[in-house]
Amino acid sequence: MTVRADFDKIELQLVRVLHTVITERSVSKAALRLNSSQPAVSAQLRRLRALTGDALLVRSGTGMTPTATALALLEPAARLLQDADTLFASRHRSGRGAGFDPSTANLRFRIAASDYLDPLFLPELVAHLQRSAPGVQLDLQPLSADFDYRRALAQGEVDLVIGNWLQPPEELHLARLFSDEVVCLVAEDHPAARLNARAWSVERYLASQHVAPMPLSAGQPGVIDQHLASQGLKRELAVRSAHFSQLPQMVARSLLVLTTGRLFCSRYVGQLPVRILRCPVLFPPLAYYQLWHEVGHASAALRWLREQVRDVARSLVPRAAASPRARAESPRP
């Protein structure tokens, strides 16, 4: 009877506090995200500890770490919140972005994104969200080989992941943002820039010194080298860097070749002494996606966020294509 009585005292907000405290690993950050006070969240955490018989969060160095029990409760809590959203918010499903008012919202979105897409994308997204949802806070973090974005999505540590993959993970929801042509970026005085189109061959391309970003998965090549390997080809990687936005500056001051999307490269033609070349190797288009987990699939706020990401990303493509920089290209036939 006591267990049943304790169970009956659990309200949905307490489950939300449980999920938020575990994912944020901080009472103060959880209070901010829940639009609550730190004493109130601390009191709810004490209730949760009494109900579960577990500490849930323990001190570790200068921060807090979830216990094994807390991590085991994370997924059931996320499912319960999702089911409640489905149950009580179904009447809002017909409207585009219904059930969420960005002009009055006060919450935090967390996005992990690569900077391969376009150097203007994240600044444009931030400006757009600031205009549309001034009370919303935004956490942006880079994708890297030591960041397990699949686990982070599943545990609610991030809401959305944006990048490019040859084969996105099957367990995640996805939406394609756009596709881009694979090209080469070289310095204006690079020998390849003086060749005609036929002389800039696959052999010359593979023999060049290349610069590339660090891969997103530890121990696995990036999408460019994955495709080359599938064709039985291999290039000479002279430099690999985690700072993708700095690669064009490296190219401009060296004989390195950067192979990536035309949209990214076009932003630097005219700003740096660089040129865009057609890639001698035939590549499929680079496909850029946003990925999310079932945990946040039905959330009206996150649906709205995904729509904003889609609109901002697609708005950049025609603007870049219309620029003379995007068409600047050598060698020529």
SERO-4910 file (N, C-alpha, C, O; in steps of 0.05 Angstrom, whole numbers):
BEGIN
 pado doro    nc1    nc2    nc3   cac1   cac2   cac3    cc1    cc2    cc3    oc1    oc2    oc3
  Met    A     17    -24      0      0      0      0     17     25      0     11     45    -13
  Thr    A     39     24     15     57     48     16     69     53    -11     70     77    -20
  Val    A     77     32    -26     89     36    -52     68     48    -71     75     66    -87
  Arg    A     43     38    -69     22     48    -86     17     77    -80     13     93    -98
  Ala    A     16     84    -54     12    112    -46     34    130    -56     28    152    -66
  Asp    A     59    121    -55     81    137    -65     79    141    -95     84    162   -106
  Phe    A     70    119   -109     67    120   -138     46    140   -146     49    155   -166
  Asp    A     25    141   -131      3    160   -138     10    189   -134     -3    207   -144
  Lys    A     32    194   -119     40    221   -114     58    232   -136     65    256   -136
  Ile    A     66    216   -155     84    224   -177     68    238   -198     51    226   -211
  Glu    A     74    264   -203     61    279   -224     80    282   -247    104    277   -245
  Leu    A     69    289   -270     85    291   -295    108    310   -292    130    305   -303
  Gln    A    104    332   -278    126    352   -275    149    340   -260    172    347   -266
  Leu    A    144    321   -242    166    309   -227    183    291   -246    208    290   -244
  Val    A    170    278   -265    184    263   -285    200    281   -303    223    275   -310
  Arg    A    189    304   -310    203    324   -326    228    334   -311    249    337   -323
  Val    A    225    339   -286    249    347   -269    270    325   -269    294    331   -272
  Leu    A    261    300   -266    280    277   -266    296    277   -292    320    275   -292
  His    A    282    279   -315    295    278   -341    314    301   -344    336    298   -354
  Thr    A    305    325   -336    321    349   -341    346    350   -323    368    357   -332
  Val    A    343    342   -298    366    342   -279    387    323   -289    411    328   -287
  Ile    A    379    299   -298    398    279   -307    412    288   -332    437    286   -334
  Thr    A    398    300   -351    410    308   -377    428    332   -373    449    334   -385
  Glu    A    419    351   -356    435    375   -351    458    370   -332    478    385   -332
  Arg    A    455    350   -315    476    343   -294    482    367   -276    504    371   -267
  Ser    A    461    383   -271    464    406   -255    437    416   -246    418    418   -262
  Val    A    433    421   -220    408    431   -210    403    459   -220    380    466   -228
  Ser    A    423    476   -220    420    504   -229    413    505   -259    396    521   -267
  Lys    A    426    489   -276    420    489   -304    392    478   -309    378    487   -327
  Ala    A    385    457   -294    358    446   -297    337    466   -289    316    468   -303
  Ala    A    342    481   -268    323    502   -260    319    523   -282    297    532   -287
  Leu    A    341    531   -294    340    550   -316    324    540   -339    307    554   -350
  Arg    A    329    515   -347    315    503   -369    285    499   -363    269    501   -381
  Leu    A    279    493   -338    251    488   -330    236    514   -323    212    513   -317
  Asn    A    250    536   -325    239    562   -317    229    561   -289    207    570   -282
  Ser    A    246    549   -271    239    546   -243    262    558   -227    281    570   -237
  Ser    A    261    554   -200    282    564   -183    299    540   -173    290    517   -173
  Gln    A    324    547   -166    342    525   -157    331    512   -131    333    487   -129
  Pro    A    321    527   -111    310    513    -87    287    495    -94    284    473    -83
  Ala    A    270    503   -113    247    486   -120    256    460   -133    246    438   -127
  Val    A    276    462   -151    286    438   -165    301    420   -145    299    396   -146
  Ser    A    315    432   -126    329    417   -105    309    401    -88    314    378    -81
  Ala    A    287    414    -82    266    400    -66    254    377    -82    249    355    -71
  Gln    A    250    381   -108    240    359   -125    260    337   -128    253    313   -129
  Leu    A    286    344   -129    306    323   -130    307    306   -104    311    282   -106
  Arg    A    302    319    -82    301    304    -56    277    285    -57    280    262    -47
  Arg    A    255    293    -68    232    275    -70    239    251    -88    232    228    -83
  Leu    A    252    257   -110    259    236   -129    279    216   -116    277    192   -121
  Arg    A    297    226   -101    316    209    -87    302    191    -68    308    167    -65
  Ala    A    282    201    -54    266    185    -35    249    164    -49    247    142    -40
  Leu    A    238    172    -72    221    153    -87    237    131   -100    228    108   -101
  Thr    A    261    138   -110    278    118   -124    297    103   -105    306     81   -112
  Gly    A    302    114    -82    321    101    -64    350    104    -75    367     87    -68
  Asp    A    355    124    -91    381    127   -103    389    157   -103    372    175   -103
  Ala    A    415    162   -102    425    190   -101    420    204   -128    417    229   -128
  Leu    A    418    190   -150    413    200   -177    436    217   -188    446    212   -209
  Leu    A    444    238   -173    467    255   -180    487    255   -157    480    258   -134
  Val    A    513    251   -164    534    252   -143    556    271   -152    560    275   -176
  Arg    A    570    282   -134    591    300   -140    615    285   -153    622    264   -144
  Ser    A    626    298   -173    649    287   -187    667    310   -196    661    323   -215
  Gly    A    689    314   -181    706    337   -187    691    363   -181    681    367   -159
  Thr    A    689    380   -202    675    405   -198    646    404   -208    632    424   -206
  Gly    A    638    381   -217    611    378   -228    595    356   -215    602    346   -194
  Met    A    573    348   -228    556    326   -219    555    304   -240    556    310   -264
  Thr    A    553    279   -231    552    257   -249    528    240   -243    523    234   -219
  Pro    A    512    231   -263    489    214   -258    498    186   -249    519    176   -258
  Thr    A    483    174   -231    489    147   -223    479    127   -244    466    135   -263
  Ala    A    486    102   -241    477     82   -260    447     80   -260    434     76   -281
  Thr    A    434     83   -237    405     82   -235    393    106   -250    373    102   -264
  Ala    A    405    129   -247    395    153   -261    396    149   -291    377    156   -305
  Leu    A    418    139   -301    421    134   -330    400    114   -340    390    116   -362
  Ala    A    395     94   -323    375     73   -331    347     85   -332    330     75   -347
  Leu    A    342    106   -316    315    118   -315    311    138   -337    288    146   -342
  Leu    A    332    147   -350    330    169   -369    312    162   -393    295    177   -400
  Glu    A    317    139   -405    301    131   -428    271    127   -421    254    136   -436
  Pro    A    264    112   -399    236    110   -392    223    137   -386    200    141   -393
  Ala    A    238    155   -374    227    182   -369    221    197   -395    201    210   -397
  Ala    A    240    195   -414    236    208   -440    211    196   -454    196    211   -466
  Arg    A    208    170   -453    185    157   -466    159    166   -453    139    172   -467
  Leu    A    159    168   -426    135    177   -412    127    205   -420    104    211   -424
  Leu    A    147    223   -421    141    251   -429    131    252   -458    113    268   -464
  Gln    A    143    236   -475    135    236   -503    106    225   -505     90    237   -520
  Asp    A     99    204   -490     72    193   -491     52    213   -480     30    216   -491
  Ala    A     60    228   -460     42    248   -449     37    271   -469     15    281   -472
  Asp    A     58    278   -483     55    298   -504     37    289   -526     20    304   -536
  Thr    A     40    264   -534     22    252   -554     -7    251   -544    -25    257   -560
  Leu    A    -10    244   -519    -37    240   -508    -52    267   -505    -75    269   -512
  Phe    A    -38    287   -495    -52    312   -488    -49    334   -509    -63    354   -508
  Ala    A    -30    331   -527    -26    352   -547    -36    344   -575    -30    358   -594
  Ser    A    -51    322   -577    -59    312   -603    -77    332   -617    -77    333   -642
  Arg    A    -92    348   -602   -110    367   -615    -95    390   -629   -107    405   -644
  His    A    -69    392   -623    -54    413   -636    -39    404   -661    -25    420   -673
  Arg    A    -42    378   -668    -25    367   -689    -31    379   -717    -13    378   -734
  Ser    A    -55    389   -721    -62    398   -748    -48    422   -757    -44    426   -781
  Gly    A    -40    440   -739    -28    465   -747      2    463   -750     15    447   -737
  Arg    A     14    479   -768     43    479   -773     56    492   -749     54    517   -746
  Gly    A     70    476   -733     84    487   -710     65    494   -687     72    508   -669
  Ala    A     39    484   -689     19    490   -669     28    479   -642     44    460   -640
  Gly    A     18    491   -620     24    483   -593     50    495   -583     58    489   -561
  Phe    A     62    513   -598     87    526   -590     86    555   -600     83    559   -624
  Asp    A     89    573   -582     89    602   -589    118    612   -586    126    618   -564
  Pro    A    133    615   -608    161    624   -606    163    652   -594    184    658   -582
  Ser    A    144    669   -598    146    696   -588    146    698   -558    156    718   -546
  Thr    A    135    678   -544    133    679   -515    149    656   -502    150    654   -477
  Ala    A    161    638   -518    175    615   -507    199    623   -491    213    642   -497
  Asn    A    204    608   -470    227    612   -453    239    585   -446    235    573   -425
  Leu    A    255    575   -465    268    548   -462    295    548   -476    303    568   -487
  Arg    A    308    525   -475    335    523   -486    335    501   -508    326    479   -503
  Phe    A    345    508   -531    350    489   -552    380    482   -553    397    499   -549
  Arg    A    386    456   -557    414    447   -558    419    434   -585    406    413   -591
  Ile    A    438    445   -600    443    435   -627    473    428   -630    490    444   -621
  Ala    A    479    405   -641    506    398   -648    508    399   -679    492    387   -692
  Ala    A    527    415   -689    528    419   -718    557    419   -727    575    430   -713
  Ser    A    562    408   -751    587    412   -764    588    439   -777    567    450   -783
  Asp    A    612    450   -782    613    475   -797    620    470   -826    630    489   -839
  Tyr    A    615    446   -836    621    440   -864    600    452   -882    605    457   -906
  Leu    A    576    457   -872    553    464   -888    557    491   -902    556    492   -927
  Asp    A    561    511   -887    564    538   -898    573    556   -875    562    554   -853
  Pro    A    594    572   -878    603    589   -856    582    609   -847    584    619   -824
  Leu    A    562    614   -863    541    633   -856    518    619   -842    500    633   -831
  Phe    A    517    593   -842    493    579   -833    486    584   -803    465    593   -797
  Leu    A    506    578   -786    500    582   -757    495    611   -749    477    617   -734
  Pro    A    511    630   -760    505    659   -754    477    666   -764    463    681   -750
  Glu    A    469    656   -787    443    663   -798    421    650   -781    400    662   -776
  Leu    A    425    625   -772    406    611   -755    402    626   -728    380    630   -719
  Val    A    424    634   -716    423    649   -691    407    675   -694    390    681   -678
  Ala    A    413    690   -715    399    715   -720    370    710   -724    353    725   -714
  His    A    363    689   -739    335    683   -744    320    676   -719    298    685   -714
  Leu    A    332    659   -702    320    651   -677    317    674   -658    298    676   -643
  Gln    A    337    692   -658    335    715   -640    312    733   -648    298    744   -631
  Arg    A    307    735   -674    284    751   -683    257    737   -677    238    750   -668
  Ser    A    256    711   -682    231    697   -681    224    688   -652    200    687   -645
  Ala    A    244    682   -636    239    672   -609    259    685   -590    278    672   -582
  Pro    A    255    710   -583    275    725   -568    280    714   -540    301    719   -528
  Gly    A    261    698   -529    265    687   -502    279    660   -502    284    649   -481
  Val    A    284    649   -525    296    623   -528    327    625   -525    339    643   -536
  Gln    A    338    606   -510    367    604   -508    377    582   -526    363    562   -530
  Leu    A    401    585   -536    412    566   -556    440    557   -548    458    574   -544
  Asp    A    444    531   -545    470    519   -541    479    506   -566    466    489   -577
  Leu    A    502    515   -576    514    504   -601    540    490   -594    557    502   -581
  Gln    A    543    466   -604    569    452   -600    577    438   -625    560    430   -641
  Pro    A    603    435   -630    612    423   -655    610    393   -654    610    380   -633
  Leu    A    608    381   -678    610    352   -680    640    345   -682    655    358   -696
  Ser    A    647    325   -668    675    316   -668    676    286   -663    656    274   -656
  Ala    A    699    274   -668    702    245   -665    698    236   -636    690    213   -632
  Asp    A    703    253   -617    700    245   -589    672    252   -578    668    249   -554
  Phe    A    654    261   -595    627    267   -586    608    246   -598    604    245   -622
  Asp    A    596    231   -580    577    210   -589    549    222   -592    533    222   -574
  Tyr    A    544    232   -616    519    247   -621    495    228   -620    473    237   -612
  Arg    A    498    203   -626    476    184   -625    467    180   -596    443    179   -590
  Arg    A    486    176   -578    480    173   -550    468    199   -539    449    199   -523
  Ala    A    480    222   -547    471    248   -537    442    253   -545    426    264   -529
  Leu    A    434    245   -570    407    249   -578    388    230   -562    367    238   -554
  Ala    A    397    205   -559    380    185   -545    375    193   -516    354    187   -505
  Gln    A    395    206   -504    393    213   -475    383    241   -471    382    251   -449
  Gly    A    375    255   -493    364    281   -490    384    303   -484    377    325   -475
  Glu    A    410    297   -488    431    317   -483    432    338   -505    440    361   -500
  Val    A    425    331   -529    422    350   -551    395    345   -564    384    322   -563
  Asp    A    383    365   -576    357    363   -589    360    357   -619    342    345   -631
  Leu    A    381    365   -631    384    364   -660    413    362   -668    430    374   -655
  Val    A    419    346   -688    446    344   -699    445    351   -729    428    341   -743
  Ile    A    464    367   -738    464    377   -766    491    371   -778    512    378   -766
  Gly    A    492    357   -801    517    351   -814    512    336   -839    490    336   -850
  Asn    A    533    324   -850    531    308   -874    542    280   -870    564    277   -858
  Trp    A    528    260   -880    535    232   -878    529    218   -904    510    225   -918
  Leu    A    546    199   -911    539    182   -934    515    164   -927    497    161   -943
  Gln    A    514    154   -902    492    137   -893    485    145   -864    498    135   -846
  Pro    A    466    162   -860    458    170   -833    449    146   -817    438    127   -829
  Pro    A    452    146   -790    443    124   -774    413    118   -777    397    136   -778
  Glu    A    407     92   -780    380     84   -786    360     89   -763    336     91   -767
  Glu    A    370     89   -738    352     91   -715    342    120   -710    324    124   -694
  Leu    A    353    139   -725    345    167   -721    326    177   -743    327    168   -765
  His    A    310    196   -735    294    210   -755    313    229   -770    332    239   -759
  Leu    A    307    234   -795    323    253   -811    307    269   -830    285    260   -838
  Ala    A    317    292   -837    306    308   -859    329    319   -874    348    331   -863
  Arg    A    328    316   -901    350    327   -918    346    357   -920    324    366   -926
  Leu    A    367    371   -916    367    400   -918    371    409   -947    356    424   -958
  Phe    A    393    399   -959    398    403   -988    422    386   -996    435    374   -979
  Ser    A    428    386  -1021    451    372  -1032    470    392  -1045    461    413  -1054
  Asp    A    495    386  -1045    515    405  -1056    535    390  -1073    541    366  -1068
  Glu    A    546    403  -1093    566    392  -1111    593    391  -1097    601    410  -1083
  Val    A    608    369  -1100    635    367  -1090    654    380  -1109    655    374  -1133
  Val    A    670    399  -1099    690    413  -1115    716    414  -1100    719    405  -1077
  Cys    A    736    426  -1113    762    430  -1101    767    460  -1097    760    476  -1114
  Leu    A    780    467  -1075    788    494  -1070    819    494  -1069    831    479  -1054
  Val    A    831    512  -1085    860    514  -1087    868    544  -1086    851    561  -1091
  Ala    A    893    549  -1081    904    576  -1082    904    585  -1111    906    569  -1129
  Glu    A    903    611  -1115    903    622  -1143    928    615  -1158    928    612  -1182
  Asp    A    951    612  -1143    976    605  -1156    982    575  -1155   1005    567  -1161
  His    A    962    559  -1148    966    530  -1149    970    521  -1178    956    530  -1195
  Pro    A    989    502  -1183    993    492  -1210    967    482  -1224    964    486  -1248
  Ala    A    949    470  -1208    924    460  -1220    907    482  -1232    892    478  -1250
  Ala    A    909    507  -1220    893    529  -1230    902    538  -1258    887    553  -1271
  Arg    A    926    530  -1266    936    538  -1293    932    516  -1314    939    520  -1337
  Leu    A    922    493  -1305    918    471  -1324    891    474  -1338    873    486  -1328
  Asn    A    889    461  -1361    863    459  -1374    847    436  -1360    859    421  -1345
  Ala    A    822    435  -1366    804    416  -1352    814    387  -1356    812    371  -1337
  Arg    A    823    380  -1380    832    353  -1385    857    346  -1370    861    323  -1361
  Ala    A    876    366  -1368    901    360  -1354    898    358  -1324    914    344  -1311
  Trp    A    877    370  -1313    872    367  -1284    858    340  -1281    833    338  -1279
  Ser    A    874    319  -1280    864    292  -1282    861    279  -1254    869    291  -1234
  Val    A    850    255  -1253    848    240  -1228    875    235  -1217    880    237  -1193
  Glu    A    894    228  -1234    921    222  -1225    934    246  -1212    947    244  -1191
  Arg    A    932    270  -1225    943    294  -1213    929    301  -1187    942    310  -1168
  Tyr    A    903    297  -1187    888    303  -1162    898    286  -1139    903    296  -1117
  Leu    A    900    260  -1143    908    242  -1122    937    247  -1113    944    242  -1090
  Ala    A    954    256  -1132    982    261  -1125    986    287  -1111   1008    292  -1100
  Ser    A    966    304  -1110    969    330  -1097    969    327  -1066    962    306  -1056
  Gln    A    978    348  -1053    977    348  -1024    950    359  -1015    941    380  -1024
  His    A    936    344   -998    908    350   -991    906    358   -962    921    350   -945
  Val    A    886    375   -957    878    382   -929    849    374   -925    833    376   -944
  Ala    A    843    364   -901    816    353   -896    809    357   -867    827    359   -850
  Pro    A    783    358   -861    775    360   -833    779    333   -819    781    312   -832
  Met    A    781    334   -793    782    309   -778    755    295   -781    734    308   -781
  Pro    A    755    268   -784    729    254   -788    712    256   -763    722    260   -741
  Leu    A    685    253   -767    666    255   -745    665    230   -728    655    230   -706
  Ser    A    675    207   -739    674    182   -725    703    173   -721    718    170   -740
  Ala    A    711    167   -696    738    159   -690    744    133   -705    728    114   -704
  Gly    A    768    132   -718    776    108   -732    764    104   -759    769     84   -772
  Gln    A    747    123   -768    734    120   -794    741    144   -811    744    166   -800
  Pro    A    744    141   -837    750    164   -854    726    182   -858    703    173   -852
  Gly    A    730    206   -867    708    224   -873    694    216   -898    702    197   -911
  Val    A    673    231   -905    657    223   -928    672    223   -954    667    206   -972
  Ile    A    691    242   -958    706    244   -982    724    219   -985    725    206  -1006
  Asp    A    738    212   -964    756    189   -965    741    163   -966    751    143   -977
  Gln    A    717    162   -954    700    138   -956    693    133   -985    695    110   -995
  His    A    686    154   -999    678    150  -1028    703    143  -1044    701    125  -1062
  Leu    A    725    156  -1039    750    149  -1054    757    119  -1050    764    105  -1069
  Ala    A    755    110  -1025    761     82  -1019    742     63  -1034    751     42  -1043
  Ser    A    717     71  -1036    698     54  -1050    704     52  -1080    695     33  -1093
  Gln    A    719     71  -1090    728     71  -1118    756     59  -1122    767     59  -1144
  Gly    A    768     49  -1100    795     39  -1101    816     60  -1103    838     55  -1113
  Leu    A    809     85  -1094    828    107  -1096    836    117  -1068    822    113  -1048
  Lys    A    859    130  -1067    869    141  -1042    885    166  -1048    901    167  -1067
  Arg    A    880    187  -1033    894    213  -1037    915    216  -1014    915    201   -995
  Glu    A    933    235  -1018    953    241   -998    944    263   -980    942    286   -988
  Leu    A    938    256   -955    929    276   -935    953    287   -920    964    274   -903
  Ala    A    960    312   -927    982    325   -914    974    338   -888    990    339   -869
  Val    A    949    347   -886    940    362   -863    912    353   -856    895    351   -874
  Arg    A    906    347   -831    879    342   -821    875    361   -798    892    363   -780
  Ser    A    852    375   -797    848    395   -777    819    394   -767    801    389   -782
  Ala    A    816    399   -740    790    400   -729    777    427   -733    753    430   -728
  His    A    792    446   -744    782    473   -748    775    477   -777    791    488   -792
  Phe    A    751    468   -785    744    468   -813    743    496   -825    751    500   -848
  Ser    A    734    516   -809    731    543   -820    758    555   -826    760    576   -840
  Gln    A    780    544   -816    807    555   -821    820    542   -846    841    551   -855
  Leu    A    807    521   -857    820    507   -879    823    525   -904    844    523   -917
  Pro    A    804    542   -911    808    559   -934    833    577   -931    847    582   -951
  Gln    A    838    588   -907    862    604   -903    887    588   -907    907    598   -917
  Met    A    886    562   -898    909    545   -903    914    540   -933    936    540   -942
  Val    A    892    536   -947    893    532   -976    905    556   -989    923    554  -1007
  Ala    A    896    580   -982    905    605   -995    935    609   -992    947    623  -1008
  Arg    A    947    598   -971    976    603   -965    993    579   -972   1016    578   -963
  Ser    A    983    560   -987    998    535   -992    990    523  -1019    976    536  -1035
  Leu    A   1000    499  -1024    993    484  -1048    974    461  -1040    972    441  -1055
  Leu    A    960    464  -1018    941    444  -1010    915    445  -1026    908    466  -1037
  Val    A    902    422  -1028    876    420  -1042    855    413  -1021    858    393  -1007
  Leu    A    833    428  -1020    811    422  -1002    787    412  -1020    779    426  -1039
  Thr    A    777    389  -1013    754    378  -1028    730    378  -1010    729    364   -989
  Thr    A    710    394  -1018    686    396  -1002    663    408  -1019    666    408  -1043
  Gly    A    642    417  -1006    619    427  -1021    624    455  -1033    638    471  -1023
  Arg    A    611    459  -1056    613    484  -1071    603    508  -1054    614    529  -1054
  Leu    A    581    503  -1039    569    525  -1023    589    536  -1003    592    560  -1000
  Phe    A    603    518   -989    623    527   -970    646    542   -984    653    563   -975
  Cys    A    656    531  -1006    679    543  -1019    672    570  -1031    688    589  -1031
  Ser    A    647    573  -1041    639    598  -1054    641    622  -1036    644    645  -1045
  Arg    A    639    618  -1010    639    640   -991    667    653   -990    670    676   -981
  Tyr    A    688    639   -999    715    649   -995    727    660  -1021    748    673  -1021
  Val    A    714    654  -1044    724    665  -1069    719    695  -1069    696    703  -1066
  Gly    A    739    711  -1074    736    740  -1072    745    751  -1045    754    774  -1043
  Gln    A    744    735  -1024    754    743   -998    783    734   -994    799    748   -981
  Leu    A    790    711  -1006    817    700  -1005    827    695  -1033    811    693  -1052
  Pro    A    854    694  -1037    864    687  -1063    862    657  -1069    882    643  -1070
  Val    A    837    648  -1074    831    620  -1079    813    617  -1103    800    636  -1111
  Arg    A    813    593  -1114    795    587  -1137    781    560  -1132    791    542  -1118
  Ile    A    758    558  -1144    743    533  -1144    749    518  -1169    747    529  -1191
  Leu    A    756    492  -1167    761    475  -1190    741    452  -1189    732    443  -1168
  Arg    A    733    443  -1213    717    419  -1214    735    396  -1204    759    395  -1210
  Cys    A    723    377  -1190    738    355  -1180    740    333  -1201    720    326  -1213
  Pro    A    764    324  -1208    767    304  -1229    754    277  -1222    746    262  -1240
  Val    A    751    271  -1196    738    246  -1187    708    252  -1186    699    272  -1176
  Leu    A    692    234  -1197    663    237  -1197    653    229  -1169    655    207  -1161
  Phe    A    641    249  -1155    630    245  -1129    599    247  -1131    589    263  -1147
  Pro    A    585    232  -1114    556    238  -1111    553    264  -1096    572    273  -1083
  Pro    A    531    278  -1098    527    303  -1084    530    298  -1054    523    277  -1043
  Leu    A    541    319  -1040    542    318  -1011    514    324  -1001    501    344  -1008
  Ala    A    503    306   -984    476    309   -973    478    318   -944    491    305   -928
  Tyr    A    466    340   -938    465    351   -911    438    345   -898    417    348   -911
  Tyr    A    439    337   -873    415    328   -859    413    341   -832    433    351   -821
  Gln    A    389    342   -821    385    345   -793    374    319   -782    356    307   -793
  Leu    A    385    310   -759    378    285   -747    367    290   -719    376    308   -705
  Trp    A    347    274   -712    336    276   -685    326    249   -676    322    231   -692
  His    A    322    246   -650    314    220   -638    284    220   -634    271    241   -633
  Glu    A    274    196   -631    245    192   -625    237    207   -600    213    214   -596
  Val    A    256    210   -581    250    224   -556    238    251   -560    219    259   -546
  Gly    A    247    266   -580    237    293   -585    220    296   -610    214    318   -618
  His    A    212    273   -621    199    274   -647    172    288   -646    165    303   -664
  Ala    A    157    284   -625    130    295   -623    128    323   -610    107    335   -609
  Ser    A    151    333   -600    151    358   -586    144    381   -606    157    384   -627
  Ala    A    124    397   -599    117    420   -616    140    440   -619    144    451   -640
  Ala    A    154    444   -596    176    463   -597    199    454   -615    210    469   -630
  Leu    A    205    428   -614    227    417   -630    218    415   -659    235    417   -677
  Arg    A    193    410   -664    183    411   -692    187    439   -704    196    442   -727
  Trp    A    180    459   -688    184    486   -697    214    492   -702    221    504   -723
  Leu    A    231    483   -685    260    487   -688    269    474   -714    284    486   -729
  Arg    A    261    450   -720    269    436   -744    260    451   -769    274    452   -789
  Glu    A    236    463   -768    227    478   -790    244    503   -795    249    511   -818
  Gln    A    253    516   -773    270    539   -776    297    532   -788    307    546   -805
  Val    A    308    510   -779    334    500   -790    331    495   -820    348    503   -835
  Arg    A    310    481   -827    305    476   -855    303    501   -872    315    504   -893
  Asp    A    287    520   -862    283    545   -877    308    561   -880    314    572   -902
  Val    A    324    563   -859    349    579   -860    369    565   -878    381    579   -895
  Ala    A    372    539   -876    391    525   -893    384    528   -923    401    533   -939
  Arg    A    358    525   -929    350    526   -957    352    555   -968    355    559   -992
  Ser    A    349    575   -951    350    602   -960    378    610   -969    382    628   -985
  Leu    A    398    596   -958    426    603   -964    434    593   -992    452    604  -1004
  Val    A    422    571  -1001    430    558  -1026    425    577  -1050    445    581  -1065
  Pro    A    401    587  -1055    398    605  -1078    414    630  -1077    423    640  -1097
  Arg    A    419    640  -1053    435    665  -1050    464    659  -1058    476    676  -1071
  Ala    A    474    636  -1050    502    629  -1058    504    623  -1087    523    631  -1100
  Ala    A    483    609  -1098    484    602  -1127    483    627  -1144    494    627  -1167
  Ala    A    469    648  -1135    466    672  -1151    491    690  -1151    494    708  -1167
  Ser    A    509    684  -1132    533    700  -1129    553    693  -1151    557    670  -1157
  Pro    A    567    713  -1163    588    707  -1182    610    691  -1170    624    677  -1185
  Arg    A    614    692  -1144    635    676  -1131    630    646  -1134    649    631  -1137
  Ala    A    604    639  -1134    598    611  -1135    605    599  -1163    610    575  -1165
  Arg    A    605    616  -1183    610    607  -1210    640    610  -1218    648    600  -1239
  Ala    A    655    624  -1202    683    628  -1208    697    601  -1208    698    588  -1188
  Glu    A    708    594  -1231    719    567  -1232    741    565  -1254    739    578  -1275
  Ser    A    761    549  -1248    783    543  -1266    793    516  -1257    790    509  -1233
  Pro    A    804    499  -1273    811    504  -1301    786    503  -1320    765    493  -1312
  Arg    A    789    514  -1343    768    514  -1363    776    496  -1387    799    491  -1391
  Pro    A    756    487  -1402    761    470  -1424    779    484  -1444    786    473  -1465
***
